[in-house]
Amino acid sequence: MLIDHADAQAPAAPKRRRMKRALRVERVGQTAASLCWIASVLVSGITSPGDWLQLCAASAWLLANTVAIATAATD
């Protein structure tokens, strides 16, 4: 027997799902925090190995957020 799926919604396009994930409050907050952390390290100057470690940590955090948004995930 045939079933009419006319009213079934088509799955969202990958770009739309990616944008939806990117605009979640927790993603926006984490991305903003990591960018602020990078900016604060650069503004205060890199004068010690600890500054380099902080810059690496903030950059890794930003990279992880970016990859998490770009990677297709099942929601």
N, CA, C and O atoms as CSV, one atom per row, in Angstrom:
chain,resi,resn,atom,element,x,y,z
A,1,MET,N,N,0.839,-1.168,0.000
A,1,MET,CA,C,0.000,0.000,0.000
A,1,MET,C,C,0.892,1.241,0.000
A,1,MET,O,O,1.887,1.297,0.722
A,2,LEU,N,N,0.539,2.209,-0.792
A,2,LEU,CA,C,1.321,3.438,-0.873
A,2,LEU,C,C,0.930,4.393,0.240
A,2,LEU,O,O,-0.238,4.503,0.615
A,3,ILE,N,N,1.926,5.071,0.750
A,3,ILE,CA,C,1.692,6.042,1.821
A,3,ILE,C,C,2.039,7.420,1.291
A,3,ILE,O,O,3.092,7.611,0.681
A,4,ASP,N,N,1.161,8.372,1.522
A,4,ASP,CA,C,1.390,9.739,1.069
A,4,ASP,C,C,2.256,10.482,2.081
A,4,ASP,O,O,1.863,10.680,3.231
A,5,HIS,N,N,3.436,10.888,1.633
A,5,HIS,CA,C,4.357,11.638,2.493
A,5,HIS,C,C,4.417,13.110,2.094
A,5,HIS,O,O,5.428,13.772,2.326
A,6,ALA,N,N,3.367,13.616,1.508
A,6,ALA,CA,C,3.369,14.994,1.023
A,6,ALA,C,C,3.524,15.996,2.157
A,6,ALA,O,O,4.149,17.042,1.979
A,7,ASP,N,N,2.957,15.685,3.329
A,7,ASP,CA,C,3.044,16.648,4.422
A,7,ASP,C,C,4.300,16.443,5.278
A,7,ASP,O,O,4.534,17.204,6.217
A,8,ALA,N,N,5.096,15.437,4.968
A,8,ALA,CA,C,6.336,15.220,5.725
A,8,ALA,C,C,7.349,16.286,5.335
A,8,ALA,O,O,7.480,16.641,4.163
A,9,GLN,N,N,8.050,16.783,6.320
A,9,GLN,CA,C,9.038,17.823,6.056
A,9,GLN,C,C,10.318,17.198,5.520
A,9,GLN,O,O,10.746,16.134,5.967
A,10,ALA,N,N,10.911,17.875,4.562
A,10,ALA,CA,C,12.202,17.437,4.040
A,10,ALA,C,C,13.276,17.775,5.070
A,10,ALA,O,O,13.159,18.775,5.778
A,11,PRO,N,N,14.317,16.956,5.163
A,11,PRO,CA,C,15.373,17.263,6.120
A,11,PRO,C,C,16.038,18.594,5.790
A,11,PRO,O,O,16.169,18.966,4.623
A,12,ALA,N,N,16.451,19.300,6.825
A,12,ALA,CA,C,17.085,20.604,6.630
A,12,ALA,C,C,18.406,20.430,5.896
A,12,ALA,O,O,19.096,19.424,6.056
A,13,ALA,N,N,18.737,21.408,5.105
A,13,ALA,CA,C,19.996,21.377,4.378
A,13,ALA,C,C,21.158,21.407,5.365
A,13,ALA,O,O,21.034,21.989,6.443
A,14,PRO,N,N,22.291,20.784,5.012
A,14,PRO,CA,C,23.437,20.777,5.932
A,14,PRO,C,C,23.877,22.167,6.370
A,14,PRO,O,O,24.255,22.357,7.526
A,15,LYS,N,N,23.835,23.145,5.463
A,15,LYS,CA,C,24.231,24.512,5.830
A,15,LYS,C,C,23.302,25.085,6.888
A,15,LYS,O,O,23.745,25.767,7.812
A,16,ARG,N,N,22.016,24.806,6.749
A,16,ARG,CA,C,21.041,25.333,7.704
A,16,ARG,C,C,21.251,24.709,9.084
A,16,ARG,O,O,21.178,25.403,10.098
A,17,ARG,N,N,21.512,23.394,9.122
A,17,ARG,CA,C,21.773,22.734,10.402
A,17,ARG,C,C,23.056,23.257,11.029
A,17,ARG,O,O,23.121,23.458,12.242
A,18,ARG,N,N,24.075,23.479,10.209
A,18,ARG,CA,C,25.345,24.000,10.707
A,18,ARG,C,C,25.148,25.399,11.289
A,18,ARG,O,O,25.692,25.715,12.347
A,19,MET,N,N,24.375,26.234,10.605
A,19,MET,CA,C,24.111,27.584,11.097
A,19,MET,C,C,23.315,27.528,12.394
A,19,MET,O,O,23.559,28.311,13.312
A,20,LYS,N,N,22.370,26.610,12.467
A,20,LYS,CA,C,21.571,26.468,13.688
A,20,LYS,C,C,22.465,26.086,14.866
A,20,LYS,O,O,22.312,26.617,15.967
A,21,ARG,N,N,23.407,25.153,14.627
A,21,ARG,CA,C,24.347,24.777,15.693
A,21,ARG,C,C,25.243,25.949,16.061
A,21,ARG,O,O,25.541,26.154,17.238
A,22,ALA,N,N,25.678,26.724,15.065
A,22,ALA,CA,C,26.593,27.836,15.315
A,22,ALA,C,C,25.934,28.940,16.131
A,22,ALA,O,O,26.613,29.646,16.877
A,23,LEU,N,N,24.628,29.098,16.000
A,23,LEU,CA,C,23.940,30.192,16.677
A,23,LEU,C,C,23.355,29.807,18.030
A,23,LEU,O,O,22.641,30.602,18.641
A,24,ARG,N,N,23.644,28.610,18.500
A,24,ARG,CA,C,23.203,28.244,19.849
A,24,ARG,C,C,23.929,29.115,20.858
A,24,ARG,O,O,25.082,29.495,20.657
A,25,VAL,N,N,23.244,29.422,21.937
A,25,VAL,CA,C,23.783,30.334,22.952
A,25,VAL,C,C,25.118,29.834,23.488
A,25,VAL,O,O,26.052,30.619,23.652
A,26,GLU,N,N,25.218,28.544,23.762
A,26,GLU,CA,C,26.461,28.026,24.334
A,26,GLU,C,C,27.627,28.115,23.347
A,26,GLU,O,O,28.762,28.354,23.759
A,27,ARG,N,N,27.364,27.925,22.057
A,27,ARG,CA,C,28.435,28.042,21.051
A,27,ARG,C,C,28.869,29.494,20.894
A,27,ARG,O,O,30.062,29.793,20.845
A,28,VAL,N,N,27.892,30.391,20.816
A,28,VAL,CA,C,28.219,31.814,20.671
A,28,VAL,C,C,29.010,32.290,21.884
A,28,VAL,O,O,29.994,33.016,21.742
A,29,GLY,N,N,28.582,31.882,23.075
A,29,GLY,CA,C,29.284,32.281,24.291
A,29,GLY,C,C,30.700,31.750,24.345
A,29,GLY,O,O,31.622,32.483,24.703
A,30,GLN,N,N,30.890,30.490,23.996
A,30,GLN,CA,C,32.232,29.917,24.026
A,30,GLN,C,C,33.135,30.542,22.976
A,30,GLN,O,O,34.313,30.788,23.235
A,31,THR,N,N,32.593,30.800,21.798
A,31,THR,CA,C,33.390,31.429,20.750
A,31,THR,C,C,33.782,32.846,21.148
A,31,THR,O,O,34.930,33.248,20.959
A,32,ALA,N,N,32.845,33.601,21.693
A,32,ALA,CA,C,33.153,34.962,22.151
A,32,ALA,C,C,34.189,34.939,23.268
A,32,ALA,O,O,35.104,35.762,23.282
A,33,ALA,N,N,34.052,34.006,24.201
A,33,ALA,CA,C,35.006,33.917,25.310
A,33,ALA,C,C,36.406,33.581,24.815
A,33,ALA,O,O,37.385,34.160,25.285
A,34,SER,N,N,36.509,32.655,23.873
A,34,SER,CA,C,37.836,32.298,23.372
A,34,SER,C,C,38.457,33.446,22.582
A,34,SER,O,O,39.665,33.670,22.663
A,35,LEU,N,N,37.644,34.174,21.820
A,35,LEU,CA,C,38.170,35.334,21.091
A,35,LEU,C,C,38.624,36.434,22.048
A,35,LEU,O,O,39.654,37.069,21.823
A,36,CYS,N,N,37.859,36.658,23.110
A,36,CYS,CA,C,38.264,37.650,24.116
A,36,CYS,C,C,39.551,37.229,24.815
A,36,CYS,O,O,40.405,38.065,25.107
A,37,TRP,N,N,39.688,35.950,25.080
A,37,TRP,CA,C,40.896,35.441,25.726
A,37,TRP,C,C,42.107,35.662,24.818
A,37,TRP,O,O,43.159,36.101,25.284
A,38,ILE,N,N,41.965,35.360,23.528
A,38,ILE,CA,C,43.052,35.587,22.573
A,38,ILE,C,C,43.394,37.070,22.516
A,38,ILE,O,O,44.567,37.442,22.550
A,39,ALA,N,N,42.372,37.915,22.430
A,39,ALA,CA,C,42.608,39.362,22.366
A,39,ALA,C,C,43.308,39.871,23.614
A,39,ALA,O,O,44.202,40.712,23.521
A,40,SER,N,N,42.914,39.373,24.785
A,40,SER,CA,C,43.540,39.855,26.023
A,40,SER,C,C,45.007,39.467,26.099
A,40,SER,O,O,45.830,40.240,26.590
A,41,VAL,N,N,45.340,38.281,25.618
A,41,VAL,CA,C,46.748,37.865,25.609
A,41,VAL,C,C,47.539,38.742,24.647
A,41,VAL,O,O,48.653,39.161,24.961
A,42,LEU,N,N,46.974,39.018,23.488
A,42,LEU,CA,C,47.691,39.831,22.504
A,42,LEU,C,C,47.824,41.283,22.954
A,42,LEU,O,O,48.859,41.910,22.722
A,43,VAL,N,N,46.791,41.821,23.591
A,43,VAL,CA,C,46.833,43.213,24.050
A,43,VAL,C,C,47.822,43.382,25.196
A,43,VAL,O,O,48.571,44.358,25.237
A,44,SER,N,N,47.822,42.432,26.124
A,44,SER,CA,C,48.731,42.552,27.275
A,44,SER,C,C,50.165,42.222,26.899
A,44,SER,O,O,51.090,42.552,27.641
A,45,GLY,N,N,50.359,41.590,25.785
A,45,GLY,CA,C,51.707,41.287,25.314
A,45,GLY,C,C,52.152,39.894,25.715
A,45,GLY,O,O,51.781,39.370,26.766
A,46,ILE,N,N,52.949,39.321,24.851
A,46,ILE,CA,C,53.480,37.986,25.112
A,46,ILE,C,C,54.905,38.162,25.610
A,46,ILE,O,O,55.829,38.404,24.834
A,47,THR,N,N,55.061,38.034,26.925
A,47,THR,CA,C,56.371,38.293,27.531
A,47,THR,C,C,56.947,37.088,28.256
A,47,THR,O,O,58.081,37.136,28.734
A,48,SER,N,N,56.177,36.002,28.344
A,48,SER,CA,C,56.675,34.832,29.071
A,48,SER,C,C,56.128,33.559,28.432
A,48,SER,O,O,55.191,33.611,27.635
A,49,PRO,N,N,56.713,32.424,28.782
A,49,PRO,CA,C,56.188,31.159,28.258
A,49,PRO,C,C,54.722,30.923,28.652
A,49,PRO,O,O,53.976,30.288,27.906
A,50,GLY,N,N,54.315,31.422,29.802
A,50,GLY,CA,C,52.923,31.282,30.224
A,50,GLY,C,C,51.965,32.000,29.292
A,50,GLY,O,O,50.848,31.537,29.064
A,51,ASP,N,N,52.401,33.132,28.753
A,51,ASP,CA,C,51.568,33.861,27.789
A,51,ASP,C,C,51.367,33.036,26.521
A,51,ASP,O,O,50.273,33.004,25.957
A,52,TRP,N,N,52.433,32.369,26.077
A,52,TRP,CA,C,52.325,31.504,24.904
A,52,TRP,C,C,51.377,30.340,25.175
A,52,TRP,O,O,50.587,29.959,24.311
A,53,LEU,N,N,51.461,29.781,26.378
A,53,LEU,CA,C,50.559,28.682,26.734
A,53,LEU,C,C,49.100,29.144,26.743
A,53,LEU,O,O,48.211,28.432,26.276
A,54,GLN,N,N,48.865,30.341,27.279
A,54,GLN,CA,C,47.495,30.870,27.284
A,54,GLN,C,C,46.994,31.105,25.863
A,54,GLN,O,O,45.839,30.814,25.551
A,55,LEU,N,N,47.859,31.629,25.009
A,55,LEU,CA,C,47.471,31.860,23.617
A,55,LEU,C,C,47.162,30.537,22.919
A,55,LEU,O,O,46.194,30.444,22.163
A,56,CYS,N,N,47.975,29.521,23.168
A,56,CYS,CA,C,47.725,28.196,22.580
A,56,CYS,C,C,46.416,27.604,23.102
A,56,CYS,O,O,45.650,27.023,22.333
A,57,ALA,N,N,46.158,27.747,24.394
A,57,ALA,CA,C,44.928,27.201,24.977
A,57,ALA,C,C,43.695,27.892,24.392
A,57,ALA,O,O,42.721,27.231,24.033
A,58,ALA,N,N,43.738,29.208,24.300
A,58,ALA,CA,C,42.601,29.950,23.752
A,58,ALA,C,C,42.388,29.613,22.279
A,58,ALA,O,O,41.251,29.489,21.823
A,59,SER,N,N,43.477,29.466,21.545
A,59,SER,CA,C,43.372,29.116,20.125
A,59,SER,C,C,42.818,27.709,19.947
A,59,SER,O,O,42.011,27.464,19.050
A,60,ALA,N,N,43.250,26.784,20.802
A,60,ALA,CA,C,42.733,25.415,20.734
A,60,ALA,C,C,41.239,25.386,21.048
A,60,ALA,O,O,40.483,24.645,20.421
A,61,TRP,N,N,40.821,26.186,22.013
A,61,TRP,CA,C,39.406,26.266,22.370
A,61,TRP,C,C,38.590,26.781,21.186
A,61,TRP,O,O,37.531,26.238,20.869
A,62,LEU,N,N,39.089,27.831,20.535
A,62,LEU,CA,C,38.406,28.387,19.369
A,62,LEU,C,C,38.357,27.366,18.234
A,62,LEU,O,O,37.327,27.207,17.580
A,63,LEU,N,N,39.470,26.677,18.004
A,63,LEU,CA,C,39.515,25.667,16.951
A,63,LEU,C,C,38.532,24.530,17.237
A,63,LEU,O,O,37.841,24.061,16.333
A,64,ALA,N,N,38.473,24.096,18.481
A,64,ALA,CA,C,37.545,23.021,18.853
A,64,ALA,C,C,36.094,23.442,18.622
A,64,ALA,O,O,35.285,22.645,18.146
A,65,ASN,N,N,35.763,24.678,18.953
A,65,ASN,CA,C,34.403,25.173,18.715
A,65,ASN,C,C,34.089,25.221,17.226
A,65,ASN,O,O,32.992,24.854,16.802
A,66,THR,N,N,35.057,25.674,16.434
A,66,THR,CA,C,34.855,25.779,14.993
A,66,THR,C,C,34.662,24.401,14.367
A,66,THR,O,O,33.781,24.212,13.529
A,67,VAL,N,N,35.488,23.445,14.776
A,67,VAL,CA,C,35.377,22.089,14.236
A,67,VAL,C,C,34.058,21.449,14.659
A,67,VAL,O,O,33.432,20.739,13.872
A,68,ALA,N,N,33.637,21.693,15.888
A,68,ALA,CA,C,32.372,21.128,16.368
A,68,ALA,C,C,31.189,21.662,15.566
A,68,ALA,O,O,30.220,20.941,15.331
A,69,ILE,N,N,31.266,22.899,15.156
A,69,ILE,CA,C,30.194,23.484,14.346
A,69,ILE,C,C,30.228,22.915,12.934
A,69,ILE,O,O,29.185,22.599,12.361
A,70,ALA,N,N,31.425,22.785,12.377
A,70,ALA,CA,C,31.562,22.350,10.988
A,70,ALA,C,C,31.277,20.868,10.797
A,70,ALA,O,O,30.860,20.451,9.717
A,71,THR,N,N,31.498,20.074,11.830
A,71,THR,CA,C,31.308,18.629,11.722
A,71,THR,C,C,29.826,18.294,11.756
A,71,THR,O,O,29.078,18.814,12.583
A,72,ALA,N,N,29.423,17.441,10.868
A,72,ALA,CA,C,28.021,17.014,10.854
A,72,ALA,C,C,27.762,16.140,12.069
A,72,ALA,O,O,28.480,15.172,12.319
A,73,ALA,N,N,26.744,16.487,12.808
A,73,ALA,CA,C,26.384,15.718,13.997
A,73,ALA,C,C,24.902,15.407,13.950
A,73,ALA,O,O,24.117,16.152,13.363
A,74,THR,N,N,24.534,14.327,14.559
A,74,THR,CA,C,23.118,13.996,14.630
A,74,THR,C,C,22.529,14.664,15.849
A,74,THR,O,O,22.934,14.381,16.977
A,75,ASP,N,N,21.591,15.533,15.633
A,75,ASP,CA,C,20.969,16.281,16.731
A,75,ASP,C,C,19.784,15.546,17.278
A,75,ASP,O,O,19.136,16.026,18.208
